[in-house]
Amino acid sequence: MPRILIVDDSPLDRRLIGGLLEKIPGIEISYATDGYEALTAVQQDPPDIVLTDLEMPGLGGLDLVRRMKDLQSLTPVILMTAAGSEDVAVRALQAGAASYVPKRSLPNELWNAVSNVLRVSGERRTQTRVLHRLQRWESDFLIENDLELVTALSAYLMQSFSGLRICSSAEQLRVGVALDEALLNAYFHGNLEVSSKLRETNYNEFFDLAKRRSQESPYQERRIRVSARFSATDATFVIRDDGPGFDVASLPDPCDSRYLERPHGRGLLLMRTFLDEVLYNDRGNEVTLIKRSRQTLKGSTEALS
């Protein structure tokens, strides 16, 4: 049974957030009123996810993420952000948070964020010992435009990636979240051509339109091509869809406060924060994601100094 710790200094917000999650069968919920109380709970009996407010008296969400990283906690942290907290949220993601949800979007976006992180985290924890002996791995995939296949491929790639120990367990989870975002972008925005701007104005219509298009031509016939190359020093994922692409120059700055509180640009922010390089082709229908080991990054820095 997944266990979620909700951290918020507002009793009203705790009840609201708990009420949203209690609707999901099989979820066990506990509460903390601040970051200090949350740290104690994590050390005594680690939950599967910490869902924390960003701005709190005493120990806020950013400092909680930093403290948990210092403790080498494997529990992922999801931030709940409010308008005006954009800069702090970006720093928290850079410090180790696994994802974020704008507070104004909690009714629509909370469970998606929680379920994605739970899935990636659970799959990471069930990796087999043999993957830790993996030295090099390379493969190419061609998958139908099927959401179940997309998420299954993401899980499979992360199982293989975790065996290489390129980065810490916490960083592995963040790479998994970023990979999920890239694959879902290829599915929803690339092949199905459903804009995330629709998700801002009509959440249900976004998914209804995607479902209809997944069963219609030409969207149904489109494919997603994924190349994955792993070594002891780095991991590279290349994801290409059959959609028309987009103007790469028009990509928003994901750290711009106008975009942090919207679904539009969220995936790009997570990818650029959690990975070392995010590169698009000229057409805009292919993205390359690169994660390097700390030793490789350290060597590159020393060579330049």
Buried (B, 14 or more C-beta within 10 A) or exposed (E): EBBBBBBBBEEEBBEBBBEBBEEBEEBEBBBBBBBBBBBEBBEEEBBBBBBBBBBBEEBBBBBBBBBBBEEEBBBBBBBBBBEEBBEBBBBBBEBBBBBBBBBEBBEBBBBBBBEBBBBBBEBBEEBEEEBEEBEEBEEEBEBBBBBEBBBEBBBBBBBBBBBBBBBBBBBBBBBBBBBBBBBBBBBBBBBBBBBBEBBBEEBEEBBEBBEEBBEEEEBBEBBBBBBBBBBEEBBBBBBBBBBEBBEEEEEEEBBEBEBBBBBBBBBBBBBBBBBBEBEBEEEBBBBBBBBBBEEBBEEEEEEEE
